[in-house]
Amino acid sequence: MYTINKSNRKASQELIDEFSKFGVALIADSMGRYGAMKPYIKPIAYGRKMKGRAVTVQTYRSDNLMLHVALGMAQEGDVLVVDAGEVTNAGLWGDLMTQMACIKKIGGIVTDGAVRDREELIESGLPVYCKSISPLGGFKSVGGSVNTEISCGGVVVSPGDIIIGDDDGVAVIPLEEAGEILEACKKNQAKEDEISEKMKQGITLFELLGLQEQINKLGLIIPEDKE
């Protein structure tokens, strides 16, 4: 059944900004190596950071009517996350929609489908993550849903979840678990910083990670260097 909802699940901007200090890889590690979208969801341009609250969209195949509805509903800083059913034969997002998104100061868009007008999208500066590029346009005649639970890039996304994107990909942070995940991110970042400092002091990464114990468990022997 198709549904259009308003989302009342809103993370504070302060919380979103805190998560944006970390890379997607570290955030995913802090969620037990879950929560990052599959690697086929890629940025169309590198060197950009995406952050914001999820406005979720579920489209019918090759139809972007609900994406236009969501774009109209989205607020400044929101990120549109689109479940296009991984159908990539039509670009459901293009230049004109990007212009509207920039006027509204939308935080970005993520879709498991296709986009088009790649050159114009890159020039706009809007963070765009997608599975594919297609020059064909989408239809505007079939229903879908806005602000319902969806799946995008192999991850469940609910309206209001925190979305972070960088050159590695996209992380989805469930709003209800955001506080706990943020603390895990801080601890993991501190641990990585400590390891970096110790490596500068001459200690090897192999030693710092305690990998010799695992080698011993496997019954392996690392040959010693001989002069």
ChimeraX commands (.cxc) that place a marker at each C-alpha (Angstrom):
marker #1 position 0.00,0.00,0.00 radius 0.5
marker #1 position 1.35,3.43,-0.94 radius 0.5
marker #1 position 1.73,5.98,1.86 radius 0.5
marker #1 position 2.94,9.57,2.20 radius 0.5
marker #1 position 3.89,10.56,5.74 radius 0.5
marker #1 position 5.49,13.42,7.57 radius 0.5
marker #1 position 8.41,12.42,9.76 radius 0.5
marker #1 position 8.57,13.57,13.37 radius 0.5
marker #1 position 11.85,11.70,14.03 radius 0.5
marker #1 position 14.43,14.47,14.01 radius 0.5
marker #1 position 18.00,14.19,15.21 radius 0.5
marker #1 position 19.51,17.43,16.47 radius 0.5
marker #1 position 21.87,19.25,14.16 radius 0.5
marker #1 position 24.51,19.00,16.87 radius 0.5
marker #1 position 24.26,15.20,16.82 radius 0.5
marker #1 position 24.48,15.10,13.02 radius 0.5
marker #1 position 27.51,17.40,13.08 radius 0.5
marker #1 position 29.21,15.14,15.63 radius 0.5
marker #1 position 28.82,12.12,13.36 radius 0.5
marker #1 position 30.11,14.08,10.37 radius 0.5
marker #1 position 33.50,14.32,12.11 radius 0.5
marker #1 position 34.02,10.61,11.49 radius 0.5
marker #1 position 34.55,8.69,8.28 radius 0.5
marker #1 position 31.96,6.23,7.01 radius 0.5
marker #1 position 34.43,3.36,7.49 radius 0.5
marker #1 position 34.91,4.13,11.18 radius 0.5
marker #1 position 31.16,4.59,11.69 radius 0.5
marker #1 position 30.51,1.21,10.09 radius 0.5
marker #1 position 33.18,-0.40,12.29 radius 0.5
marker #1 position 31.51,1.17,15.32 radius 0.5
marker #1 position 28.24,-0.54,14.34 radius 0.5
marker #1 position 29.86,-3.94,14.27 radius 0.5
marker #1 position 30.75,-3.60,10.57 radius 0.5
marker #1 position 27.09,-3.15,9.70 radius 0.5
marker #1 position 25.18,-0.05,8.69 radius 0.5
marker #1 position 27.17,0.90,5.60 radius 0.5
marker #1 position 25.52,0.53,2.22 radius 0.5
marker #1 position 26.85,-1.97,-0.28 radius 0.5
marker #1 position 29.81,-0.77,-2.37 radius 0.5
marker #1 position 27.76,-0.36,-5.53 radius 0.5
marker #1 position 26.32,2.81,-3.98 radius 0.5
marker #1 position 28.99,5.28,-5.07 radius 0.5
marker #1 position 29.39,9.08,-5.13 radius 0.5
marker #1 position 29.27,10.63,-8.60 radius 0.5
marker #1 position 32.02,13.02,-7.46 radius 0.5
marker #1 position 34.69,12.55,-4.81 radius 0.5
marker #1 position 35.88,14.94,-2.13 radius 0.5
marker #1 position 32.45,15.78,-0.73 radius 0.5
marker #1 position 30.89,15.00,2.63 radius 0.5
marker #1 position 27.17,14.35,3.05 radius 0.5
marker #1 position 25.21,14.58,6.27 radius 0.5
marker #1 position 21.59,14.95,7.25 radius 0.5
marker #1 position 18.31,13.37,8.29 radius 0.5
marker #1 position 16.77,10.75,6.03 radius 0.5
marker #1 position 13.65,11.47,4.04 radius 0.5
marker #1 position 12.86,8.03,2.64 radius 0.5
marker #1 position 11.29,7.36,-0.74 radius 0.5
marker #1 position 10.05,4.15,-2.34 radius 0.5
marker #1 position 9.43,4.46,-6.06 radius 0.5
marker #1 position 7.70,2.22,-8.54 radius 0.5
marker #1 position 10.14,0.94,-11.16 radius 0.5
marker #1 position 11.28,3.65,-13.58 radius 0.5
marker #1 position 8.86,6.19,-12.05 radius 0.5
marker #1 position 9.95,9.23,-10.02 radius 0.5
marker #1 position 6.62,10.80,-9.05 radius 0.5
marker #1 position 7.18,10.08,-5.36 radius 0.5
marker #1 position 10.68,11.47,-5.57 radius 0.5
marker #1 position 9.19,14.80,-6.67 radius 0.5
marker #1 position 6.78,14.60,-3.72 radius 0.5
marker #1 position 9.65,13.95,-1.32 radius 0.5
marker #1 position 11.71,16.78,-2.78 radius 0.5
marker #1 position 8.80,19.12,-2.12 radius 0.5
marker #1 position 8.48,17.92,1.48 radius 0.5
marker #1 position 12.18,17.89,2.32 radius 0.5
marker #1 position 13.63,20.56,4.59 radius 0.5
marker #1 position 17.06,22.20,4.59 radius 0.5
marker #1 position 19.76,19.66,5.37 radius 0.5
marker #1 position 17.59,16.58,4.73 radius 0.5
marker #1 position 19.00,13.71,2.68 radius 0.5
marker #1 position 16.68,11.91,0.26 radius 0.5
marker #1 position 17.21,8.15,0.44 radius 0.5
marker #1 position 15.52,6.32,-2.42 radius 0.5
marker #1 position 14.56,2.67,-2.73 radius 0.5
marker #1 position 14.19,2.35,-6.50 radius 0.5
marker #1 position 14.20,-1.42,-6.35 radius 0.5
marker #1 position 17.71,-1.37,-7.86 radius 0.5
marker #1 position 16.13,-0.64,-11.25 radius 0.5
marker #1 position 18.70,1.33,-13.22 radius 0.5
marker #1 position 17.23,1.61,-16.73 radius 0.5
marker #1 position 15.99,5.15,-16.04 radius 0.5
marker #1 position 17.62,8.12,-14.34 radius 0.5
marker #1 position 15.07,9.12,-11.71 radius 0.5
marker #1 position 17.08,12.18,-10.63 radius 0.5
marker #1 position 18.55,14.83,-12.91 radius 0.5
marker #1 position 19.55,18.43,-13.46 radius 0.5
marker #1 position 16.26,20.20,-12.75 radius 0.5
marker #1 position 15.64,18.27,-9.55 radius 0.5
marker #1 position 19.19,19.03,-8.49 radius 0.5
marker #1 position 18.62,22.73,-9.08 radius 0.5
marker #1 position 15.53,22.57,-6.86 radius 0.5
marker #1 position 17.44,20.64,-4.21 radius 0.5
marker #1 position 20.19,23.25,-4.17 radius 0.5
marker #1 position 17.66,26.07,-3.85 radius 0.5
marker #1 position 16.16,24.26,-0.85 radius 0.5
marker #1 position 19.66,23.48,0.52 radius 0.5
marker #1 position 19.00,19.76,0.65 radius 0.5
marker #1 position 21.86,17.76,2.15 radius 0.5
marker #1 position 22.11,15.21,-0.67 radius 0.5
marker #1 position 20.50,12.21,-2.33 radius 0.5
marker #1 position 21.18,8.48,-2.18 radius 0.5
marker #1 position 19.51,5.99,-4.52 radius 0.5
marker #1 position 19.95,2.34,-5.39 radius 0.5
marker #1 position 18.72,3.29,-8.85 radius 0.5
marker #1 position 20.15,5.57,-11.52 radius 0.5
marker #1 position 20.60,9.31,-12.01 radius 0.5
marker #1 position 21.30,11.31,-15.15 radius 0.5
marker #1 position 22.80,14.68,-16.21 radius 0.5
marker #1 position 26.00,13.65,-14.46 radius 0.5
marker #1 position 28.02,16.68,-15.55 radius 0.5
marker #1 position 25.41,19.13,-14.26 radius 0.5
marker #1 position 25.04,17.18,-11.01 radius 0.5
marker #1 position 28.77,17.34,-10.39 radius 0.5
marker #1 position 28.91,21.06,-11.14 radius 0.5
marker #1 position 26.07,21.71,-8.69 radius 0.5
marker #1 position 28.12,20.54,-5.71 radius 0.5
marker #1 position 25.20,18.48,-4.36 radius 0.5
marker #1 position 26.33,15.18,-2.82 radius 0.5
marker #1 position 24.81,12.43,-5.01 radius 0.5
marker #1 position 25.25,8.69,-4.41 radius 0.5
marker #1 position 23.78,6.15,-6.81 radius 0.5
marker #1 position 24.11,2.69,-8.30 radius 0.5
marker #1 position 24.25,3.74,-11.93 radius 0.5
marker #1 position 23.96,6.47,-14.56 radius 0.5
marker #1 position 21.24,6.33,-17.24 radius 0.5
marker #1 position 20.32,8.97,-19.82 radius 0.5
marker #1 position 16.69,7.82,-19.94 radius 0.5
marker #1 position 14.15,9.77,-17.90 radius 0.5
marker #1 position 11.61,8.38,-15.47 radius 0.5
marker #1 position 7.84,8.33,-15.72 radius 0.5
marker #1 position 5.59,10.35,-13.40 radius 0.5
marker #1 position 2.40,8.34,-13.26 radius 0.5
marker #1 position 2.60,5.65,-10.57 radius 0.5
marker #1 position 2.38,5.78,-6.80 radius 0.5
marker #1 position 4.96,4.96,-4.17 radius 0.5
marker #1 position 5.70,5.92,-0.58 radius 0.5
marker #1 position 7.41,8.74,1.29 radius 0.5
marker #1 position 8.74,8.48,4.85 radius 0.5
marker #1 position 8.24,4.78,5.38 radius 0.5
marker #1 position 10.83,2.14,6.25 radius 0.5
marker #1 position 12.77,1.18,3.12 radius 0.5
marker #1 position 15.83,-0.77,2.05 radius 0.5
marker #1 position 18.60,0.97,0.13 radius 0.5
marker #1 position 22.02,-0.47,-0.62 radius 0.5
marker #1 position 21.31,-3.48,1.55 radius 0.5
marker #1 position 20.55,-1.39,4.65 radius 0.5
marker #1 position 17.20,-0.70,6.31 radius 0.5
marker #1 position 16.54,3.04,6.46 radius 0.5
marker #1 position 13.81,4.69,8.52 radius 0.5
marker #1 position 12.66,8.30,8.24 radius 0.5
marker #1 position 14.81,10.53,10.42 radius 0.5
marker #1 position 17.82,8.20,10.56 radius 0.5
marker #1 position 21.17,9.98,10.33 radius 0.5
marker #1 position 22.89,9.67,6.95 radius 0.5
marker #1 position 26.62,10.25,6.53 radius 0.5
marker #1 position 28.43,9.96,3.21 radius 0.5
marker #1 position 32.03,10.33,2.06 radius 0.5
marker #1 position 34.33,8.92,-0.63 radius 0.5
marker #1 position 34.01,5.41,0.86 radius 0.5
marker #1 position 30.23,5.29,0.67 radius 0.5
marker #1 position 27.17,5.84,2.86 radius 0.5
marker #1 position 26.46,5.00,6.51 radius 0.5
marker #1 position 22.97,4.80,8.01 radius 0.5
marker #1 position 22.76,5.47,11.75 radius 0.5
marker #1 position 19.47,4.38,13.37 radius 0.5
marker #1 position 18.19,7.34,15.33 radius 0.5
marker #1 position 17.28,5.28,18.41 radius 0.5
marker #1 position 20.85,3.97,18.67 radius 0.5
marker #1 position 22.64,7.19,17.70 radius 0.5
marker #1 position 23.91,8.07,21.18 radius 0.5
marker #1 position 25.43,4.65,21.76 radius 0.5
marker #1 position 26.97,4.55,18.27 radius 0.5
marker #1 position 28.44,8.03,18.71 radius 0.5
marker #1 position 30.23,6.95,21.88 radius 0.5
marker #1 position 31.59,3.90,20.07 radius 0.5
marker #1 position 32.85,6.16,17.26 radius 0.5
marker #1 position 34.67,8.37,19.74 radius 0.5
marker #1 position 36.32,5.38,21.43 radius 0.5
marker #1 position 37.37,3.84,18.13 radius 0.5
marker #1 position 38.77,7.13,16.87 radius 0.5
marker #1 position 40.76,7.55,20.07 radius 0.5
marker #1 position 42.08,4.00,19.70 radius 0.5
marker #1 position 43.15,4.64,16.11 radius 0.5
marker #1 position 44.85,7.90,17.14 radius 0.5
marker #1 position 46.73,6.05,19.87 radius 0.5
marker #1 position 47.86,3.36,17.42 radius 0.5
marker #1 position 49.06,6.03,15.00 radius 0.5
marker #1 position 51.19,7.65,17.69 radius 0.5
marker #1 position 52.71,4.33,18.77 radius 0.5
marker #1 position 53.59,3.44,15.17 radius 0.5
marker #1 position 55.52,6.70,14.97 radius 0.5
marker #1 position 57.47,5.50,18.01 radius 0.5
marker #1 position 58.60,2.41,16.11 radius 0.5
marker #1 position 56.05,-0.19,17.18 radius 0.5
marker #1 position 54.65,-2.19,14.27 radius 0.5
marker #1 position 50.95,-2.37,13.46 radius 0.5
marker #1 position 51.22,-6.16,13.66 radius 0.5
marker #1 position 52.34,-5.88,17.28 radius 0.5
marker #1 position 49.80,-3.24,18.21 radius 0.5
marker #1 position 46.93,-5.34,16.90 radius 0.5
marker #1 position 48.19,-8.41,18.76 radius 0.5
marker #1 position 48.12,-10.52,15.61 radius 0.5
marker #1 position 50.87,-12.92,16.70 radius 0.5
marker #1 position 48.36,-14.64,18.98 radius 0.5
marker #1 position 46.08,-15.35,16.01 radius 0.5
marker #1 position 49.04,-16.65,13.97 radius 0.5
marker #1 position 49.87,-19.00,16.84 radius 0.5
marker #1 position 46.29,-20.27,17.01 radius 0.5
marker #1 position 46.47,-21.11,13.31 radius 0.5
marker #1 position 49.69,-23.02,13.86 radius 0.5
marker #1 position 51.63,-20.84,11.46 radius 0.5
marker #1 position 55.24,-19.76,11.71 radius 0.5
marker #1 position 56.52,-16.51,10.26 radius 0.5
marker #1 position 60.10,-17.00,9.04 radius 0.5
marker #1 position 62.65,-14.80,10.75 radius 0.5
marker #1 position 64.78,-12.43,8.74 radius 0.5
marker #1 position 68.31,-13.71,8.23 radius 0.5
marker #1 position 71.20,-11.48,7.38 radius 0.5
marker link #1:1,2 radius 0.2
marker link #1:2,3 radius 0.2
marker link #1:3,4 radius 0.2
marker link #1:4,5 radius 0.2
marker link #1:5,6 radius 0.2
marker link #1:6,7 radius 0.2
marker link #1:7,8 radius 0.2
marker link #1:8,9 radius 0.2
marker link #1:9,10 radius 0.2
marker link #1:10,11 radius 0.2
marker link #1:11,12 radius 0.2
marker link #1:12,13 radius 0.2
marker link #1:13,14 radius 0.2
marker link #1:14,15 radius 0.2
marker link #1:15,16 radius 0.2
marker link #1:16,17 radius 0.2
marker link #1:17,18 radius 0.2
marker link #1:18,19 radius 0.2
marker link #1:19,20 radius 0.2
marker link #1:20,21 radius 0.2
marker link #1:21,22 radius 0.2
marker link #1:22,23 radius 0.2
marker link #1:23,24 radius 0.2
marker link #1:24,25 radius 0.2
marker link #1:25,26 radius 0.2
marker link #1:26,27 radius 0.2
marker link #1:27,28 radius 0.2
marker link #1:28,29 radius 0.2
marker link #1:29,30 radius 0.2
marker link #1:30,31 radius 0.2
marker link #1:31,32 radius 0.2
marker link #1:32,33 radius 0.2
marker link #1:33,34 radius 0.2
marker link #1:34,35 radius 0.2
marker link #1:35,36 radius 0.2
marker link #1:36,37 radius 0.2
marker link #1:37,38 radius 0.2
marker link #1:38,39 radius 0.2
marker link #1:39,40 radius 0.2
marker link #1:40,41 radius 0.2
marker link #1:41,42 radius 0.2
marker link #1:42,43 radius 0.2
marker link #1:43,44 radius 0.2
marker link #1:44,45 radius 0.2
marker link #1:45,46 radius 0.2
marker link #1:46,47 radius 0.2
marker link #1:47,48 radius 0.2
marker link #1:48,49 radius 0.2
marker link #1:49,50 radius 0.2
marker link #1:50,51 radius 0.2
marker link #1:51,52 radius 0.2
marker link #1:52,53 radius 0.2
marker link #1:53,54 radius 0.2
marker link #1:54,55 radius 0.2
marker link #1:55,56 radius 0.2
marker link #1:56,57 radius 0.2
marker link #1:57,58 radius 0.2
marker link #1:58,59 radius 0.2
marker link #1:59,60 radius 0.2
marker link #1:60,61 radius 0.2
marker link #1:61,62 radius 0.2
marker link #1:62,63 radius 0.2
marker link #1:63,64 radius 0.2
marker link #1:64,65 radius 0.2
marker link #1:65,66 radius 0.2
marker link #1:66,67 radius 0.2
marker link #1:67,68 radius 0.2
marker link #1:68,69 radius 0.2
marker link #1:69,70 radius 0.2
marker link #1:70,71 radius 0.2
marker link #1:71,72 radius 0.2
marker link #1:72,73 radius 0.2
marker link #1:73,74 radius 0.2
marker link #1:74,75 radius 0.2
marker link #1:75,76 radius 0.2
marker link #1:76,77 radius 0.2
marker link #1:77,78 radius 0.2
marker link #1:78,79 radius 0.2
marker link #1:79,80 radius 0.2
marker link #1:80,81 radius 0.2
marker link #1:81,82 radius 0.2
marker link #1:82,83 radius 0.2
marker link #1:83,84 radius 0.2
marker link #1:84,85 radius 0.2
marker link #1:85,86 radius 0.2
marker link #1:86,87 radius 0.2
marker link #1:87,88 radius 0.2
marker link #1:88,89 radius 0.2
marker link #1:89,90 radius 0.2
marker link #1:90,91 radius 0.2
marker link #1:91,92 radius 0.2
marker link #1:92,93 radius 0.2
marker link #1:93,94 radius 0.2
marker link #1:94,95 radius 0.2
marker link #1:95,96 radius 0.2
marker link #1:96,97 radius 0.2
marker link #1:97,98 radius 0.2
marker link #1:98,99 radius 0.2
marker link #1:99,100 radius 0.2
marker link #1:100,101 radius 0.2
marker link #1:101,102 radius 0.2
marker link #1:102,103 radius 0.2
marker link #1:103,104 radius 0.2
marker link #1:104,105 radius 0.2
marker link #1:105,106 radius 0.2
marker link #1:106,107 radius 0.2
marker link #1:107,108 radius 0.2
marker link #1:108,109 radius 0.2
marker link #1:109,110 radius 0.2
marker link #1:110,111 radius 0.2
marker link #1:111,112 radius 0.2
marker link #1:112,113 radius 0.2
marker link #1:113,114 radius 0.2
marker link #1:114,115 radius 0.2
marker link #1:115,116 radius 0.2
marker link #1:116,117 radius 0.2
marker link #1:117,118 radius 0.2
marker link #1:118,119 radius 0.2
marker link #1:119,120 radius 0.2
marker link #1:120,121 radius 0.2
marker link #1:121,122 radius 0.2
marker link #1:122,123 radius 0.2
marker link #1:123,124 radius 0.2
marker link #1:124,125 radius 0.2
marker link #1:125,126 radius 0.2
marker link #1:126,127 radius 0.2
marker link #1:127,128 radius 0.2
marker link #1:128,129 radius 0.2
marker link #1:129,130 radius 0.2
marker link #1:130,131 radius 0.2
marker link #1:131,132 radius 0.2
marker link #1:132,133 radius 0.2
marker link #1:133,134 radius 0.2
marker link #1:134,135 radius 0.2
marker link #1:135,136 radius 0.2
marker link #1:136,137 radius 0.2
marker link #1:137,138 radius 0.2
marker link #1:138,139 radius 0.2
marker link #1:139,140 radius 0.2
marker link #1:140,141 radius 0.2
marker link #1:141,142 radius 0.2
marker link #1:142,143 radius 0.2
marker link #1:143,144 radius 0.2
marker link #1:144,145 radius 0.2
marker link #1:145,146 radius 0.2
marker link #1:146,147 radius 0.2
marker link #1:147,148 radius 0.2
marker link #1:148,149 radius 0.2
marker link #1:149,150 radius 0.2
marker link #1:150,151 radius 0.2
marker link #1:151,152 radius 0.2
marker link #1:152,153 radius 0.2
marker link #1:153,154 radius 0.2
marker link #1:154,155 radius 0.2
marker link #1:155,156 radius 0.2
marker link #1:156,157 radius 0.2
marker link #1:157,158 radius 0.2
marker link #1:158,159 radius 0.2
marker link #1:159,160 radius 0.2
marker link #1:160,161 radius 0.2
marker link #1:161,162 radius 0.2
marker link #1:162,163 radius 0.2
marker link #1:163,164 radius 0.2
marker link #1:164,165 radius 0.2
marker link #1:165,166 radius 0.2
marker link #1:166,167 radius 0.2
marker link #1:167,168 radius 0.2
marker link #1:168,169 radius 0.2
marker link #1:169,170 radius 0.2
marker link #1:170,171 radius 0.2
marker link #1:171,172 radius 0.2
marker link #1:172,173 radius 0.2
marker link #1:173,174 radius 0.2
marker link #1:174,175 radius 0.2
marker link #1:175,176 radius 0.2
marker link #1:176,177 radius 0.2
marker link #1:177,178 radius 0.2
marker link #1:178,179 radius 0.2
marker link #1:179,180 radius 0.2
marker link #1:180,181 radius 0.2
marker link #1:181,182 radius 0.2
marker link #1:182,183 radius 0.2
marker link #1:183,184 radius 0.2
marker link #1:184,185 radius 0.2
marker link #1:185,186 radius 0.2
marker link #1:186,187 radius 0.2
marker link #1:187,188 radius 0.2
marker link #1:188,189 radius 0.2
marker link #1:189,190 radius 0.2
marker link #1:190,191 radius 0.2
marker link #1:191,192 radius 0.2
marker link #1:192,193 radius 0.2
marker link #1:193,194 radius 0.2
marker link #1:194,195 radius 0.2
marker link #1:195,196 radius 0.2
marker link #1:196,197 radius 0.2
marker link #1:197,198 radius 0.2
marker link #1:198,199 radius 0.2
marker link #1:199,200 radius 0.2
marker link #1:200,201 radius 0.2
marker link #1:201,202 radius 0.2
marker link #1:202,203 radius 0.2
marker link #1:203,204 radius 0.2
marker link #1:204,205 radius 0.2
marker link #1:205,206 radius 0.2
marker link #1:206,207 radius 0.2
marker link #1:207,208 radius 0.2
marker link #1:208,209 radius 0.2
marker link #1:209,210 radius 0.2
marker link #1:210,211 radius 0.2
marker link #1:211,212 radius 0.2
marker link #1:212,213 radius 0.2
marker link #1:213,214 radius 0.2
marker link #1:214,215 radius 0.2
marker link #1:215,216 radius 0.2
marker link #1:216,217 radius 0.2
marker link #1:217,218 radius 0.2
marker link #1:218,219 radius 0.2
marker link #1:219,220 radius 0.2
marker link #1:220,221 radius 0.2
marker link #1:221,222 radius 0.2
marker link #1:222,223 radius 0.2
marker link #1:223,224 radius 0.2
marker link #1:224,225 radius 0.2
marker link #1:225,226 radius 0.2
marker link #1:226,227 radius 0.2
view
